[in-house]
């Protein structure tokens, strides 16, 4: 099991937590975040409360415990002026 957490760097709040069966999708996201950071382009992320955040990727940590691996991705965030409508 692979867990992905989006973390607000300043408050340490977990904005979003999602579980994946494989780490392939997580690695693709991390590459995208890193590439956006290299060109100084903010990313839009969504929290568990369905809010849209403008996010600047800083770094990530990978923590392995037992059979699970957690990817903690740290962002500087601000609430986006435009809020996406998220459906189930």
MIVOSE-237950 format. One record per residue: residue in three letters; residue number from 1; x, y, z of N, C-alpha, C in turn. Coordinates in nm, 2 decimals. Atoms other than C-alpha are relative to their C-alpha. Example, Ala and Ser with C-alpha at 12.3 -4.5 7.8 and 13.67 -1.06 7.14 Angstrom:
2
NUGU, ALA, 1, 0.09, -0.12, 0.00, 1.23, -0.45, 0.78, 0.09, 0.12, 0.00
NUGU, SER, 2, -0.09, -0.11, 0.00, 1.37, -0.11, 0.71, -0.08, 0.11, 0.08
END
This chain:
88
NUGU, UNK, 1, 0.08, -0.12, 0.00, 0.00, 0.00, 0.00, 0.09, 0.12, 0.00
NUGU, UNK, 2, -0.07, -0.13, 0.01, 0.12, 0.35, -0.09, -0.09, 0.11, 0.03
NUGU, UNK, 3, 0.08, -0.11, -0.04, -0.01, 0.66, 0.08, 0.07, 0.13, -0.05
NUGU, UNK, 4, -0.04, -0.13, 0.05, 0.02, 1.01, -0.07, -0.06, 0.11, 0.09
NUGU, UNK, 5, 0.05, -0.11, -0.08, -0.01, 1.31, 0.16, 0.05, 0.13, -0.06
NUGU, UNK, 6, -0.04, -0.14, 0.04, -0.01, 1.68, 0.05, 0.00, 0.07, 0.13
NUGU, UNK, 7, -0.03, -0.06, -0.13, 0.13, 1.88, 0.34, 0.02, 0.15, -0.02
NUGU, UNK, 8, -0.03, -0.15, -0.01, 0.10, 2.26, 0.41, 0.12, 0.02, 0.08
NUGU, UNK, 9, -0.13, -0.02, -0.07, 0.46, 2.34, 0.50, -0.01, 0.08, 0.12
NUGU, UNK, 10, 0.00, -0.09, -0.11, 0.38, 2.62, 0.73, -0.08, -0.05, 0.12
NUGU, UNK, 11, 0.08, 0.05, -0.11, 0.10, 2.46, 0.93, 0.01, -0.15, 0.03
NUGU, UNK, 12, -0.02, 0.14, -0.01, 0.20, 2.10, 0.88, -0.13, -0.08, -0.01
NUGU, UNK, 13, 0.13, 0.07, 0.02, -0.17, 2.02, 0.81, 0.01, -0.09, -0.13
NUGU, UNK, 14, 0.02, 0.10, 0.11, -0.24, 1.72, 0.59, -0.12, 0.05, -0.08
NUGU, UNK, 15, 0.11, -0.05, 0.08, -0.45, 1.88, 0.31, -0.07, -0.11, -0.07
NUGU, UNK, 16, 0.06, 0.11, 0.07, -0.51, 1.55, 0.12, 0.08, -0.12, 0.03
NUGU, UNK, 17, -0.06, 0.13, -0.02, -0.44, 1.19, 0.18, -0.07, -0.10, -0.09
NUGU, UNK, 18, 0.05, 0.09, 0.09, -0.49, 0.93, -0.08, 0.08, -0.13, 0.00
NUGU, UNK, 19, -0.07, 0.12, 0.00, -0.40, 0.56, -0.10, -0.01, -0.06, -0.14
NUGU, UNK, 20, -0.01, 0.06, 0.13, -0.28, 0.38, -0.41, 0.06, -0.14, 0.02
NUGU, UNK, 21, -0.05, 0.14, -0.01, -0.20, 0.01, -0.48, 0.14, 0.00, -0.06
NUGU, UNK, 22, -0.13, -0.01, 0.06, 0.11, 0.11, -0.68, 0.05, 0.14, 0.01
NUGU, UNK, 23, -0.06, -0.13, -0.01, 0.36, 0.39, -0.66, 0.02, 0.07, -0.13
NUGU, UNK, 24, -0.02, -0.05, 0.14, 0.36, 0.45, -1.04, -0.07, 0.14, -0.01
NUGU, UNK, 25, 0.07, -0.13, 0.01, 0.10, 0.73, -1.02, 0.06, 0.11, 0.09
NUGU, UNK, 26, -0.07, -0.09, -0.10, 0.27, 0.89, -0.72, 0.13, 0.06, -0.06
NUGU, UNK, 27, -0.13, -0.04, 0.06, 0.61, 0.90, -0.90, -0.03, 0.09, -0.12
NUGU, UNK, 28, 0.04, -0.09, 0.11, 0.44, 1.06, -1.21, -0.03, 0.14, 0.05
NUGU, UNK, 29, 0.04, -0.13, -0.06, 0.29, 1.33, -0.99, 0.12, 0.07, 0.05
NUGU, UNK, 30, -0.12, -0.07, -0.06, 0.62, 1.40, -0.81, 0.09, 0.06, -0.12
NUGU, UNK, 31, -0.08, -0.05, 0.11, 0.80, 1.44, -1.15, -0.07, 0.13, -0.05
NUGU, UNK, 32, 0.07, -0.12, 0.04, 0.53, 1.69, -1.25, 0.02, 0.11, 0.09
NUGU, UNK, 33, -0.02, -0.10, -0.10, 0.56, 1.88, -0.93, 0.14, 0.06, -0.01
NUGU, UNK, 34, -0.14, -0.05, 0.01, 0.94, 1.90, -0.96, 0.02, 0.08, -0.13
NUGU, UNK, 35, -0.02, -0.07, 0.13, 0.92, 2.01, -1.33, -0.07, 0.14, 0.01
NUGU, UNK, 36, 0.06, -0.13, -0.02, 0.67, 2.29, -1.24, 0.08, 0.09, 0.09
NUGU, UNK, 37, -0.09, -0.08, -0.09, 0.90, 2.40, -0.96, 0.12, 0.05, -0.07
NUGU, UNK, 38, -0.12, -0.05, 0.07, 1.20, 2.42, -1.19, -0.03, 0.12, -0.09
NUGU, UNK, 39, 0.04, -0.11, 0.09, 1.01, 2.66, -1.42, -0.07, 0.11, 0.08
NUGU, UNK, 40, 0.06, -0.10, -0.09, 0.87, 2.85, -1.12, -0.15, 0.02, -0.03
NUGU, UNK, 41, 0.15, 0.00, 0.03, 0.51, 2.76, -1.21, -0.08, -0.07, 0.11
NUGU, UNK, 42, 0.07, 0.06, -0.11, 0.26, 2.70, -0.93, -0.09, -0.12, -0.06
NUGU, UNK, 43, 0.08, 0.12, 0.03, 0.05, 2.38, -0.93, -0.13, 0.02, 0.07
NUGU, UNK, 44, 0.13, 0.00, -0.07, -0.32, 2.35, -0.84, -0.02, -0.14, 0.06
NUGU, UNK, 45, 0.03, 0.13, -0.07, -0.40, 2.08, -0.58, -0.13, 0.02, 0.07
NUGU, UNK, 46, 0.13, 0.00, -0.06, -0.72, 1.98, -0.42, 0.01, -0.07, 0.14
NUGU, UNK, 47, 0.00, 0.05, -0.13, -0.77, 1.91, -0.05, -0.12, -0.10, 0.02
NUGU, UNK, 48, 0.11, 0.09, -0.03, -0.99, 1.65, 0.12, -0.14, 0.08, 0.02
NUGU, UNK, 49, 0.12, -0.08, -0.01, -1.24, 1.94, 0.18, -0.05, 0.06, -0.13
NUGU, UNK, 50, 0.03, -0.04, 0.14, -1.26, 1.99, -0.20, 0.02, 0.15, -0.03
NUGU, UNK, 51, -0.05, -0.14, 0.03, -1.09, 2.33, -0.19, 0.11, -0.01, -0.10
NUGU, UNK, 52, -0.11, -0.01, 0.10, -0.86, 2.43, -0.47, 0.11, 0.09, 0.06
NUGU, UNK, 53, -0.11, -0.08, -0.05, -0.51, 2.55, -0.36, 0.10, 0.02, -0.11
NUGU, UNK, 54, -0.11, -0.03, 0.08, -0.24, 2.72, -0.55, 0.12, -0.04, 0.08
NUGU, UNK, 55, -0.10, 0.06, -0.08, 0.07, 2.53, -0.44, 0.14, 0.01, -0.07
NUGU, UNK, 56, -0.14, 0.00, 0.04, 0.44, 2.57, -0.47, 0.07, -0.12, 0.06
NUGU, UNK, 57, -0.06, 0.12, -0.04, 0.62, 2.24, -0.45, 0.14, 0.03, 0.07
NUGU, UNK, 58, -0.13, -0.02, -0.07, 0.92, 2.24, -0.20, 0.08, -0.13, 0.00
NUGU, UNK, 59, -0.07, 0.12, -0.01, 1.02, 1.88, -0.14, -0.09, -0.11, 0.04
NUGU, UNK, 60, 0.08, 0.11, -0.05, 0.90, 1.53, -0.05, 0.09, -0.09, 0.08
NUGU, UNK, 61, -0.07, 0.10, -0.08, 0.99, 1.26, 0.20, -0.07, -0.13, -0.03
NUGU, UNK, 62, 0.05, 0.13, 0.01, 0.94, 0.89, 0.16, 0.02, -0.08, 0.13
NUGU, UNK, 63, -0.01, 0.07, -0.13, 0.87, 0.69, 0.48, -0.06, -0.14, -0.02
NUGU, UNK, 64, 0.05, 0.14, 0.01, 0.85, 0.31, 0.48, -0.01, -0.05, 0.14
NUGU, UNK, 65, 0.02, 0.06, -0.13, 0.70, 0.14, 0.78, -0.08, -0.13, -0.02
NUGU, UNK, 66, 0.07, 0.13, 0.02, 0.61, -0.23, 0.78, -0.02, -0.03, -0.15
NUGU, UNK, 67, 0.03, 0.03, 0.14, 0.43, -0.31, 0.45, -0.04, 0.12, -0.07
NUGU, UNK, 68, 0.06, -0.12, 0.06, 0.33, 0.05, 0.38, 0.11, 0.11, -0.03
NUGU, UNK, 69, -0.09, -0.11, 0.03, 0.51, 0.35, 0.22, -0.08, 0.13, -0.01
NUGU, UNK, 70, 0.07, -0.13, 0.00, 0.40, 0.71, 0.28, 0.09, 0.10, -0.07
NUGU, UNK, 71, -0.07, -0.11, 0.07, 0.50, 0.99, 0.04, -0.06, 0.13, 0.06
NUGU, UNK, 72, 0.05, -0.13, -0.06, 0.47, 1.33, 0.22, 0.06, 0.10, -0.10
NUGU, UNK, 73, -0.04, -0.10, 0.09, 0.48, 1.61, -0.03, -0.03, 0.14, 0.06
NUGU, UNK, 74, 0.01, -0.13, -0.07, 0.54, 1.96, 0.11, -0.02, 0.11, -0.10
NUGU, UNK, 75, 0.03, -0.11, 0.09, 0.39, 2.27, -0.05, -0.01, 0.13, 0.08
NUGU, UNK, 76, 0.05, -0.13, -0.05, 0.36, 2.64, 0.02, -0.13, 0.03, -0.07
NUGU, UNK, 77, 0.13, -0.01, 0.07, -0.01, 2.70, -0.04, -0.07, 0.13, 0.03
NUGU, UNK, 78, 0.09, -0.11, -0.03, -0.26, 2.97, -0.07, -0.13, -0.04, -0.07
NUGU, UNK, 79, 0.13, 0.04, 0.05, -0.63, 2.93, -0.14, -0.01, 0.07, -0.14
NUGU, UNK, 80, 0.01, -0.05, 0.14, -0.69, 2.97, -0.52, -0.12, 0.09, -0.01
NUGU, UNK, 81, 0.12, -0.10, 0.02, -0.91, 3.26, -0.63, -0.11, -0.07, -0.08
NUGU, UNK, 82, 0.10, 0.07, 0.07, -1.09, 3.02, -0.86, -0.01, -0.14, 0.06
NUGU, UNK, 83, 0.02, 0.13, -0.06, -1.24, 2.71, -0.70, -0.07, -0.09, -0.10
NUGU, UNK, 84, 0.05, 0.09, 0.09, -1.30, 2.41, -0.91, -0.12, -0.08, 0.06
NUGU, UNK, 85, 0.11, 0.08, -0.05, -1.63, 2.21, -0.88, 0.04, -0.14, -0.01
NUGU, UNK, 86, -0.05, 0.14, 0.00, -1.53, 1.86, -0.78, -0.12, -0.09, 0.03
NUGU, UNK, 87, 0.11, 0.10, -0.01, -1.78, 1.58, -0.83, 0.05, -0.13, 0.05
NUGU, UNK, 88, -0.04, 0.14, -0.05, -1.77, 1.23, -0.68, 0.01, -0.09, -0.12
END
